[in-house]
């Protein structure tokens, strides 16, 4: 079965001189459990495509598609509130800049745990336990101790693992990783990509 099906996706931005087409007529299928790579030079529209799928194309963007479905859900017709609920629960986005994506004044455990409290109604204790499990799952050493640490206490590679933990917390069927290894050294890049590959098969995630 298909995690994501895209047909005829186009995105344009309204500028002073008129509309500028950033993405034209993209077709894309992402089966459950499979990896699909978008390749293209800088500025070719990869990030815009990813964000348009998530409903995050931004101010001034016009997104059109003949088909845009997450599993059996038509993303073109859901309300903004429903779309917000789908983000994180059924589809997730991992960005390249972990430091700006994490809240500097909350512990990692609080940030991870919040997902379970908000979306699953978990108690604080249960949410914390799930946060520790997730940190272990993404390869953070001594997760029971590190769960109370703040983002600045982790290396860049470890912060990126934490972002991935947040993205997979609610076991989405689709994970969009937008250049998640750009700021990391080559060895750590390979580890992060291996981790994403392992989680993809474990969670049957597209």
Helices and strands as residue ranges (DSSP letters): E 2-15, E 18-31, H 46-54, E 61-64, E 67-70, E 73-74, H 80-89, E 91-94, H 98-101, H 108-120, H 124-137, H 143-146, G 151-153, H 156-168, E 174-177, H 186-203
